[in-house]
């Protein structure tokens, strides 16, 4: 398992695609599944649009509107909105690696979602090689 880190702001979408590709190359992962896992309850990992930067702003705005920071939540730390956002978006991604290349759509990228920063965050990469048949 590989551990990658990043420093985040209060909230945001951080493109981690290049680092994931770098880890595939560095480790010589050829064919199989790569699990990207976020071990935090107020952050997540997603695949999203990777070309138009306005999509990131729209996504974050939608999260703010759907799950606002307010006092109606019971969670005593005051960050229930971040827990809800993480639960909705998910903490793991199974991704295909084929012939040492990450398989993504033309406009897709991998993003680390921060909902309760700023913090230093980790995400894990676990490669599961395809069985030889």
DSSP file (Angstrom, degrees, kcal/mol; ACC not computed):
  #  RESIDUE AA STRUCTURE BP1 BP2  ACC     N-H-->O    O-->H-N    N-H-->O    O-->H-N    TCO  KAPPA ALPHA  PHI   PSI    X-CA   Y-CA   Z-CA
    1    1 A X              0   0    0      0, 0.0     2,-0.4     0, 0.0   125,-0.2   0.000 360.0 360.0 360.0 138.4    0.0    0.0    0.0
    2    2 A X  E     -A  125   0A   0    123,-2.8   123,-2.7     2,-0.0     2,-0.5  -0.896 360.0-150.2-108.7 138.7    1.2    3.5   -0.8
    3    3 A X  E     -A  124   0A   0     -2,-0.4     2,-0.3   121,-0.2   121,-0.2  -0.938  14.1-173.8-109.8 125.6    0.3    6.5    1.3
    4    4 A X  E     -A  123   0A   0    119,-2.9   119,-2.3    -2,-0.5     2,-0.3  -0.875   6.5-158.0-115.3 150.9    0.1    9.9   -0.5
    5    5 A X  E     +A  122   0A   0     -2,-0.3     2,-0.3   117,-0.2   117,-0.2  -0.907  12.4 175.9-128.8 154.8   -0.4   13.3    1.3
    6    6 A X  E     -A  121   0A   0    115,-2.3   115,-3.3    -2,-0.3     2,-0.5  -0.983  27.4-126.1-151.6 155.7   -1.7   16.7    0.5
    7    7 A X  E     -A  120   0A   0     -2,-0.3     2,-0.2   113,-0.2   113,-0.2  -0.895  33.8-165.6-103.1 130.8   -2.3   19.9    2.3
    8    8 A X        -     0   0    0    111,-3.1   110,-0.5    -2,-0.5   111,-0.4  -0.695  14.9-131.9-115.7 164.6   -5.8   21.3    1.8
    9    9 A X        -     0   0    0     -2,-0.2   109,-0.2   109,-0.2   110,-0.2  -0.134  57.5 -67.3 -92.2-162.5   -7.7   24.5    2.4
   10   10 A X  S    S-     0   0    0    107,-0.3   107,-2.9     1,-0.2     2,-0.3   0.908 115.2 -16.4 -58.7 -45.2  -11.1   24.9    4.2
   11   11 A X  S    S+     0   0    0    105,-0.2     2,-0.3   104,-0.1    -1,-0.2  -0.975  83.0 122.2-153.5 157.8  -12.8   23.1    1.3
   12   12 A X  E     -E  114   0B   0    102,-2.0   102,-3.0    -2,-0.3     2,-0.5  -0.919  53.7 -96.3 165.7 170.3  -12.0   22.2   -2.2
   13   13 A X  E     -E  113   0B   0     -2,-0.3     2,-0.6   100,-0.2   100,-0.2  -0.974  36.2-163.8-113.3 118.1  -11.4   19.7   -5.0
   14   14 A X  E     -E  112   0B   0     98,-2.8    98,-2.8    -2,-0.5     2,-0.6  -0.911  17.6-132.2-110.8 118.4   -7.8   18.7   -5.4
   15   15 A X  E     +E  111   0B   0     -2,-0.6    96,-0.2    96,-0.2     4,-0.2  -0.565  32.3 167.6 -72.8 114.5   -6.8   17.0   -8.6
   16   16 A X     >  +     0   0    0     94,-2.6     4,-2.3    -2,-0.6     5,-0.2   0.231  43.6 107.6-109.9  11.1   -4.7   14.0   -7.6
   17   17 A X  H  > S+     0   0    0     93,-0.8     4,-2.6     1,-0.2     5,-0.2   0.913  77.8  50.3 -57.4 -47.7   -4.7   12.4  -11.1
   18   18 A X  H  > S+     0   0    0      1,-0.2     4,-2.4     2,-0.2    -1,-0.2   0.894 111.4  48.6 -61.1 -41.1   -1.0   13.2  -11.8
   19   19 A X  H  > S+     0   0    0      2,-0.2     4,-2.3     1,-0.2    -1,-0.2   0.901 110.9  50.3 -66.6 -40.1    0.2   11.8   -8.5
   20   20 A X  H  X S+     0   0    0     -4,-2.3     4,-1.9     2,-0.2    -2,-0.2   0.934 112.5  47.0 -62.9 -45.1   -1.9    8.6   -9.0
   21   21 A X  H  X S+     0   0    0     -4,-2.6     4,-2.2     1,-0.2    -2,-0.2   0.896 110.3  53.6 -61.9 -40.2   -0.4    8.1  -12.5
   22   22 A X  H  X S+     0   0    0     -4,-2.4     4,-3.1    -5,-0.2    -1,-0.2   0.901 107.7  50.1 -60.7 -42.1    3.1    8.8  -11.0
   23   23 A X  H  X S+     0   0    0     -4,-2.3     4,-2.2     2,-0.2     6,-0.3   0.868 108.2  53.3 -65.8 -36.6    2.6    6.1   -8.4
   24   24 A X  H  X>S+     0   0    0     -4,-1.9     5,-1.8     2,-0.2     4,-0.7   0.942 115.1  40.5 -61.8 -46.9    1.5    3.6  -11.1
   25   25 A X  H ><5S+     0   0    0     -4,-2.2     3,-0.8     1,-0.2    -2,-0.2   0.938 114.7  51.2 -66.8 -47.5    4.7    4.3  -13.1
   26   26 A X  H 3<5S+     0   0    0     -4,-3.1    -1,-0.2     1,-0.2    -2,-0.2   0.859 116.4  40.7 -58.7 -38.8    7.0    4.4  -10.1
   27   27 A X  H 3<5S-     0   0    0     -4,-2.2    -1,-0.2    -5,-0.2    -2,-0.2   0.492 105.7-124.7 -92.3  -4.2    5.7    1.1   -8.8
   28   28 A X  T <<5 +     0   0    0     -3,-0.8     2,-0.4    -4,-0.7    -3,-0.2   0.812  41.9 175.4  67.0  30.1    5.5   -0.7  -12.2
   29   29 A X      < +     0   0    0     -5,-1.8    -1,-0.2    -6,-0.3     3,-0.1  -0.576   0.9 173.0 -72.0 124.3    1.9   -1.6  -11.8
   30   30 A X        +     0   0    0     -2,-0.4    70,-2.6     1,-0.3    71,-0.4   0.921  52.8   0.7-101.3 -68.9    0.8   -3.2  -15.0
   31   31 A X  S    S+     0   0    0     67,-0.2    99,-2.8    68,-0.2     2,-0.3  -0.992  92.8  61.6-131.6 129.2   -2.6   -4.7  -15.2
   32   32 A X  E    S-CB  97 129A   0     65,-2.6    65,-2.9    -2,-0.4     2,-0.4  -0.993  79.5 -47.2 158.8-160.0   -5.2   -4.8  -12.4
   33   33 A X  E     -CB  96 128A   0     95,-2.6    95,-3.5    -2,-0.3     2,-0.5  -0.899  37.1-155.8-110.5 139.1   -7.4   -2.7  -10.1
   34   34 A X  E     -CB  95 127A   0     61,-3.4    61,-2.7    -2,-0.4     2,-0.6  -0.966   8.4-154.1-113.2 121.3   -6.1    0.3   -8.2
   35   35 A X  E     -CB  94 126A   0     91,-2.9    91,-2.3    -2,-0.5     2,-0.6  -0.853   3.6-162.8 -95.8 123.5   -8.1    1.2   -5.1
   36   36 A X  E     -CB  93 125A   0     57,-2.6    57,-2.3    -2,-0.6     2,-0.4  -0.942  17.6-173.9-103.6 121.8   -7.9    4.9   -4.1
   37   37 A X  E     -CB  92 124A   0     87,-2.7    87,-3.0    -2,-0.6     2,-0.6  -0.961  21.3-155.0-127.8 134.1   -9.0    5.2   -0.5
   38   38 A X        -     0   0    0     53,-3.3     2,-0.3    -2,-0.4    85,-0.2  -0.930   5.2-162.3-106.1 113.7   -9.6    8.2    1.7
   39   39 A X        +     0   0    0     -2,-0.6     2,-0.3    83,-0.4    84,-0.1  -0.058  58.8  96.9 -89.4  36.7   -9.3    7.4    5.5
   40   40 A X        -     0   0    0     -2,-0.3     3,-0.5     3,-0.1    -2,-0.1  -0.921  64.0-147.0-126.4 150.2  -11.1   10.5    6.7
   41   41 A X  S    S+     0   0    0     -2,-0.3    45,-0.3     1,-0.2    46,-0.2   0.470 100.3  45.0 -93.8  -2.8  -14.7   11.1    7.7
   42   42 A X  S    S+     0   0    0     44,-0.1    73,-1.6    43,-0.1    74,-0.4   0.030 111.6  52.2-127.1  26.5  -14.9   14.6    6.4
   43   43 A X  E     -F  114   0B   0     -3,-0.5     2,-0.3    71,-0.2    71,-0.2  -0.920  60.3-176.6-148.5 170.9  -13.2   14.2    3.1
   44   44 A X  E     -F  113   0B   0     69,-1.9    69,-3.2    -2,-0.3     2,-0.4  -0.939  22.8-118.0-158.3 177.3  -13.7   11.9    0.1
   45   45 A X  E     +F  112   0B   0     45,-1.7     2,-0.3    -2,-0.3    67,-0.2  -0.994  34.1 167.8-129.2 139.7  -12.3   10.8   -3.4
   46   46 A X  E     -F  111   0B   0     65,-2.4    65,-3.2    -2,-0.4     2,-0.5  -0.937  35.0-124.1-142.9 162.1  -14.3   11.1   -6.6
   47   47 A X  E     +F  110   0B   0     -2,-0.3     2,-0.3    63,-0.2    63,-0.2  -0.958  49.0 149.8-105.5 131.5  -13.9   11.0  -10.4
   48   48 A X  E     -F  109   0B   0     61,-2.3    61,-2.2    -2,-0.5     8,-0.0  -0.883  49.1 -47.3-149.8 178.6  -15.1   14.1  -12.1
   49   49 A X  E     -F  108   0B   0     -2,-0.3    59,-0.2    59,-0.2    -1,-0.1  -0.245  42.7-171.6 -51.3 135.5  -14.8   16.5  -15.0
   50   50 A X        +     0   0    0     57,-2.5    58,-0.1     5,-0.0    -1,-0.1   0.179  69.4  50.3-122.8  15.6  -11.1   17.4  -15.6
   51   51 A X  S    S+     0   0    0     56,-0.3     2,-0.7     1,-0.3    57,-0.1   0.747  94.5  58.0-119.2 -56.8  -11.3   20.2  -18.2
   52   52 A X    >>  -     0   0    0      1,-0.2     3,-1.7     2,-0.0     4,-0.5  -0.718  62.2-159.3 -87.0 111.7  -13.7   23.0  -17.3
   53   53 A X  H >> S+     0   0    0     -2,-0.7     4,-1.2     1,-0.3     3,-0.5   0.712  86.4  72.5 -65.3 -19.3  -12.6   24.5  -13.9
   54   54 A X  H 3> S+     0   0    0      1,-0.2     4,-2.5     2,-0.2    -1,-0.3   0.778  85.1  67.0 -66.1 -24.2  -16.1   25.9  -13.5
   55   55 A X  H <> S+     0   0    0     -3,-1.7     4,-2.7     2,-0.2    -1,-0.2   0.911  97.8  52.2 -62.8 -40.5  -17.4   22.3  -12.8
   56   56 A X  H <X S+     0   0    0     -4,-0.5     4,-2.5    -3,-0.5     5,-0.2   0.933 110.4  47.7 -59.7 -45.4  -15.4   22.2   -9.6
   57   57 A X  H  X S+     0   0    0     -4,-1.2     4,-2.3     1,-0.2    -2,-0.2   0.906 112.5  49.7 -62.1 -41.2  -17.0   25.5   -8.4
   58   58 A X  H  X S+     0   0    0     -4,-2.5     4,-2.4     2,-0.2    -2,-0.2   0.913 111.0  48.8 -64.0 -42.9  -20.4   24.2   -9.4
   59   59 A X  H  X S+     0   0    0     -4,-2.7     4,-2.2     2,-0.2    -2,-0.2   0.941 113.1  46.1 -63.4 -47.8  -19.9   20.9   -7.5
   60   60 A X  H  X S+     0   0    0     -4,-2.5     4,-2.3     1,-0.2    -1,-0.2   0.891 112.4  51.6 -63.9 -38.4  -18.7   22.7   -4.3
   61   61 A X  H  X S+     0   0    0     -4,-2.3     4,-2.4    -5,-0.2    -1,-0.2   0.906 108.4  51.4 -62.9 -42.2  -21.5   25.2   -4.5
   62   62 A X  H  X S+     0   0    0     -4,-2.4     4,-2.8     2,-0.2     5,-0.3   0.895 109.4  50.0 -63.6 -40.4  -24.1   22.3   -4.8
   63   63 A X  H  X S+     0   0    0     -4,-2.2     4,-2.9     2,-0.2    -1,-0.2   0.925 110.8  50.0 -62.3 -43.6  -22.6   20.6   -1.7
   64   64 A X  H  < S+     0   0    0     -4,-2.3    -2,-0.2     1,-0.2    -1,-0.2   0.902 114.9  43.9 -61.6 -40.8  -22.8   23.9    0.2
   65   65 A X  H  < S+     0   0    0     -4,-2.4     3,-0.5     1,-0.2    -2,-0.2   0.916 118.9  41.5 -70.8 -43.5  -26.4   24.4   -0.9
   66   66 A X  H  < S+     0   0    0     -4,-2.8     2,-0.3     1,-0.3    -2,-0.2   0.868 132.2  21.7 -73.3 -36.8  -27.5   20.8   -0.2
   67   67 A X  S  < S-     0   0    0     -4,-2.9    -1,-0.3    -5,-0.3    -2,-0.1  -0.637  85.8-176.3-133.5  73.9  -25.6   20.4    3.0
   68   68 A X        -     0   0    0     -3,-0.5     2,-0.8    -2,-0.3    -3,-0.1  -0.230  35.1-104.7 -73.5 158.7  -24.9   23.8    4.5
   69   69 A X        +     0   0    0     -5,-0.1     2,-0.3    12,-0.1    -1,-0.1  -0.751  67.3 134.1 -76.2 115.5  -23.0   24.6    7.6
   70   70 A X    >   -     0   0    0     -2,-0.8     3,-0.7     8,-0.1    10,-0.2  -0.956  65.8-103.4-156.1 177.4  -25.6   25.5   10.1
   71   71 A X  T 3  S+     0   0    0     -2,-0.3    -2,-0.1     1,-0.2     7,-0.0   0.374  94.5  87.4 -90.3   5.4  -26.7   24.9   13.7
   72   72 A X  T 3   +     0   0    0      2,-0.0    -1,-0.2     0, 0.0     2,-0.1   0.693  68.9  93.8 -78.8 -15.8  -29.6   22.4   13.0
   73   73 A X    <   -     0   0    0     -3,-0.7     8,-0.0     1,-0.1     7,-0.0  -0.447  69.1-144.6 -75.8 150.3  -27.2   19.4   13.1
   74   74 A X        +     0   0    0     -2,-0.1    -1,-0.1     6,-0.0     2,-0.1   0.707  62.4 115.0 -87.2 -21.7  -26.7   17.6   16.4
   75   75 A X    >   -     0   0    0      1,-0.2     3,-1.4     2,-0.1     5,-0.3  -0.299  61.9-144.0 -57.3 123.1  -23.0   16.7   16.0
   76   76 A X  T 3  S+     0   0    0      1,-0.3    -1,-0.2     2,-0.1    -3,-0.0   0.707  91.1  64.5 -67.9 -22.8  -21.2   18.6   18.7
   77   77 A X  T 3  S-     0   0    0      1,-0.1    -1,-0.3     2,-0.0    -2,-0.1   0.654 102.5-126.1 -78.1 -12.8  -18.1   19.4   16.7
   78   78 A X  S <  S+     0   0    0     -3,-1.4     3,-0.2     1,-0.0    -2,-0.1   0.624  85.6  98.1  82.7  11.8  -20.0   21.6   14.3
   79   79 A X    >>  +     0   0    0      1,-0.1     4,-1.6     2,-0.1     3,-0.8  -0.011  32.9 123.7-122.0  30.7  -18.9   19.8   11.1
   80   80 A X  H 3> S+     0   0    0     -5,-0.3     4,-2.6     1,-0.3     5,-0.2   0.862  71.7  62.6 -58.4 -35.4  -21.8   17.5   10.5
   81   81 A X  H 3> S+     0   0    0      1,-0.2     4,-2.4     2,-0.2    -1,-0.3   0.888 103.1  49.6 -56.5 -38.9  -22.1   19.0    7.0
   82   82 A X  H <> S+     0   0    0     -3,-0.8     4,-2.1     2,-0.2    -1,-0.2   0.879 109.8  50.2 -69.4 -38.8  -18.6   17.7    6.2
   83   83 A X  H  X S+     0   0    0     -4,-1.6     4,-2.2     2,-0.2    -2,-0.2   0.914 112.0  48.2 -64.0 -43.0  -19.5   14.2    7.4
   84   84 A X  H  X S+     0   0    0     -4,-2.6     4,-2.3     2,-0.2    -2,-0.2   0.930 110.8  50.3 -64.0 -45.8  -22.7   14.2    5.3
   85   85 A X  H  X S+     0   0    0     -4,-2.4     4,-2.2     1,-0.2     5,-0.2   0.899 111.1  49.4 -60.0 -41.7  -20.8   15.4    2.2
   86   86 A X  H  X S+     0   0    0     -4,-2.1     4,-2.6   -45,-0.3    -1,-0.2   0.908 110.2  50.5 -63.7 -42.5  -18.2   12.7    2.7
   87   87 A X  H  < S+     0   0    0     -4,-2.2    -2,-0.2   -46,-0.2    -1,-0.2   0.893 112.0  47.8 -63.0 -40.1  -20.8   10.0    3.1
   88   88 A X  H  < S+     0   0    0     -4,-2.3    -2,-0.2     1,-0.2    -1,-0.2   0.898 118.3  38.7 -68.3 -41.9  -22.6   11.1   -0.1
   89   89 A X  H  < S-     0   0    0     -4,-2.2    -2,-0.2    -5,-0.2    -1,-0.2   0.775 108.1-129.6 -86.7 -25.9  -19.5   11.3   -2.3
   90   90 A X     <  -     0   0    0     -4,-2.6   -45,-1.7    -5,-0.2    -2,-0.1   0.115   6.3-116.4  95.9 154.1  -17.7    8.2   -0.9
   91   91 A X  S    S+     0   0    0    -47,-0.2   -53,-3.3    -4,-0.1     2,-0.3   0.355  85.8  51.6-111.1   4.3  -14.3    7.3    0.4
   92   92 A X  E     -C   37   0A   0    -55,-0.2     2,-0.4   -47,-0.2   -55,-0.2  -0.996  51.5-168.0-145.3 151.8  -13.0    4.8   -2.2
   93   93 A X  E     -C   36   0A   0    -57,-2.3   -57,-2.6    -2,-0.3     2,-0.6  -0.985  12.6-150.9-135.6 122.0  -12.6    4.4   -5.9
   94   94 A X  E     -C   35   0A   0     -2,-0.4     2,-0.4   -59,-0.2   -59,-0.2  -0.853  26.0-176.2 -88.9 125.8  -11.8    1.2   -7.8
   95   95 A X  E     -C   34   0A   0    -61,-2.7   -61,-3.4    -2,-0.6     2,-0.4  -0.943  23.0-120.8-125.9 145.6   -9.9    2.2  -11.0
   96   96 A X  E     -C   33   0A   0      7,-0.5     7,-2.9    -2,-0.4     2,-0.5  -0.664  18.9-165.7 -86.6 135.0   -8.6    0.0  -13.8
   97   97 A X  E     +CD  32 102A   0    -65,-2.9   -65,-2.6    -2,-0.4     2,-0.4  -0.992  12.2 178.1-116.5 125.5   -4.9   -0.1  -14.7
   98   98 A X  E >   - D   0 101A   0      3,-2.8     3,-1.2    -2,-0.5   -67,-0.2  -0.987  66.9 -12.5-133.6 123.8   -4.2   -1.6  -18.1
   99   99 A X  T 3  S-     0   0    0     -2,-0.4   -68,-0.2     1,-0.3    -1,-0.1   0.904 129.0 -53.4  53.5  46.2   -0.7   -2.0  -19.6
  100  100 A X  T 3  S+     0   0    0    -70,-2.6     2,-0.4     1,-0.2    -1,-0.3   0.617 117.5 111.7  66.9  17.1    0.7    0.4  -16.9
  101  101 A X  E <  S-D   98   0A   0     -3,-1.2    -3,-2.8   -71,-0.4     2,-0.4  -0.961  70.3-121.6-123.7 138.8   -1.9    3.1  -17.8
  102  102 A X  E     -D   97   0A   0     -2,-0.4     2,-0.9    -5,-0.2    -5,-0.2  -0.614  27.9-133.5 -73.2 130.2   -4.8    4.4  -15.7
  103  103 A X        +     0   0    0     -7,-2.9    -7,-0.5    -2,-0.4     2,-0.3  -0.790  44.9 146.1 -92.6 108.0   -8.0    3.9  -17.5
  104  104 A X        -     0   0    0     -2,-0.9     6,-0.0    -9,-0.1    -9,-0.0  -0.943  50.2 -99.1-134.2 156.5  -10.1    7.1  -17.4
  105  105 A X    >   -     0   0    0     -2,-0.3     3,-1.8     1,-0.1    -1,-0.0  -0.280  46.1 -96.8 -68.8 164.1  -12.5    8.8  -19.8
  106  106 A X  T 3  S+     0   0    0      1,-0.3    -1,-0.1     3,-0.0    -2,-0.0   0.817 123.4  32.0 -53.3 -37.8  -11.2   11.6  -21.9
  107  107 A X  T 3  S+     0   0    0      2,-0.0   -57,-2.5   -58,-0.0   -56,-0.3   0.169  97.7 111.3-109.7  17.5  -12.5   14.3  -19.6
  108  108 A X  E <   + F   0  49B   0     -3,-1.8     2,-0.3   -59,-0.2   -59,-0.2  -0.692  35.0 170.6 -98.7 146.4  -12.1   12.5  -16.2
  109  109 A X  E     - F   0  48B   0    -61,-2.2   -61,-2.3    -2,-0.3     2,-0.5  -0.942  33.9-112.0-141.5 164.4   -9.8   13.2  -13.4
  110  110 A X  E     - F   0  47B   0     -2,-0.3   -94,-2.6   -63,-0.2   -93,-0.8  -0.865  36.2-168.8-101.9 130.3   -9.4   11.9   -9.8
  111  111 A X  E     -EF  15  46B   0    -65,-3.2   -65,-2.4    -2,-0.5     2,-0.6  -0.954  22.2-144.2-126.5 138.8  -10.1   14.4   -7.1
  112  112 A X  E     -EF  14  45B   0    -98,-2.8   -98,-2.8    -2,-0.4     2,-0.6  -0.887  25.9-147.4 -92.9 125.2   -9.6   14.5   -3.3
  113  113 A X  E     -EF  13  44B   0    -69,-3.2   -69,-1.9    -2,-0.6     2,-0.5  -0.854   9.7-163.1-101.6 120.7  -12.6   16.4   -1.8
  114  114 A X  E     +EF  12  43B   0   -102,-3.0  -102,-2.0    -2,-0.6   -71,-0.2  -0.898  20.3 162.1-103.4 127.7  -12.0   18.4    1.3
  115  115 A X  S    S+     0   0    0    -73,-1.6   -72,-0.2    -2,-0.5    -1,-0.1   0.440  74.7  31.2-119.4  -4.6  -15.0   19.4    3.3
  116  116 A X  S    S+     0   0    0    -74,-0.4  -105,-0.2  -107,-0.2  -106,-0.1  -0.215  98.4 141.9-153.3  51.8  -13.5   20.4    6.7
  117  117 A X        +     0   0    0   -107,-2.9  -107,-0.3  -108,-0.2  -108,-0.1  -0.136  49.6 121.3 -96.6-165.4  -10.0   21.8    6.4
  118  118 A X  S    S+     0   0    0   -110,-0.5     2,-0.3  -109,-0.2  -109,-0.2   0.489  74.5 125.8 -77.6 148.5   -7.5   23.1    6.4
  119  119 A X        -     0   0    0   -111,-0.4  -111,-3.1  -110,-0.2     2,-0.6  -0.969  65.2-106.0-155.2 166.0   -5.6   20.0    7.1
  120  120 A X  E     -A    7   0A   0     -2,-0.3     2,-0.3  -113,-0.2  -113,-0.2  -0.944  49.8-169.1 -96.5 121.6   -2.8   17.7    6.0
  121  121 A X  E     -A    6   0A   0   -115,-3.3  -115,-2.3    -2,-0.6     2,-0.3  -0.791  14.5-151.5-116.4 153.9   -4.6   14.7    4.5
  122  122 A X  E     -A    5   0A   0     -2,-0.3   -83,-0.4  -117,-0.2     2,-0.3  -0.867   7.3-172.8-115.6 154.5   -3.6   11.2    3.4
  123  123 A X  E     -A    4   0A   0   -119,-2.3  -119,-2.9    -2,-0.3     2,-0.3  -0.977  18.2-136.0-141.8 148.2   -5.1    8.9    0.8
  124  124 A X  E     -AB   3  37A   0    -87,-3.0   -87,-2.7    -2,-0.3     2,-0.5  -0.773   6.9-156.9-108.4 146.0   -4.0    5.4    0.2
  125  125 A X  E     -AB   2  36A   0   -123,-2.7  -123,-2.8    -2,-0.3     2,-0.5  -0.988  11.7-179.2-119.9 124.6   -3.3    3.5   -3.1
  126  126 A X  E     - B   0  35A   0    -91,-2.3   -91,-2.9    -2,-0.5     2,-0.5  -0.977  13.4-152.9-126.2 117.9   -3.6   -0.3   -3.1
  127  127 A X  E     - B   0  34A   0     -2,-0.5     2,-0.6   -93,-0.2   -93,-0.2  -0.777   6.2-167.0 -95.1 130.8   -2.9   -2.1   -6.3
  128  128 A X  E     - B   0  33A   0    -95,-3.5   -95,-2.6    -2,-0.5     3,-0.1  -0.918  20.6-140.7-115.7 101.5   -4.5   -5.5   -6.9
  129  129 A X  E     - B   0  32A   0     -2,-0.6   -97,-0.3   -97,-0.2     2,-0.1  -0.272  20.7-107.2 -65.9 147.1   -2.8   -7.2   -9.9
  130  130 A X        -     0   0    0    -99,-2.8     2,-0.2     1,-0.1   -99,-0.1  -0.462  41.7-106.9 -66.9 142.8   -4.9   -9.1  -12.4
  131  131 A X        -     0   0    0     -2,-0.1     2,-0.4     1,-0.1    -1,-0.1  -0.487  30.7-114.8 -73.8 143.5   -4.4  -12.9  -12.0
  132  132 A X              0   0    0     -2,-0.2    -1,-0.1     1,-0.1    -3,-0.0  -0.640 360.0 360.0 -76.3 128.3   -2.3  -14.6  -14.7
  133  133 A X              0   0    0     -2,-0.4    -1,-0.1    -3,-0.0    -2,-0.0   0.385 360.0 360.0-125.0 360.0   -4.5  -17.0  -16.7
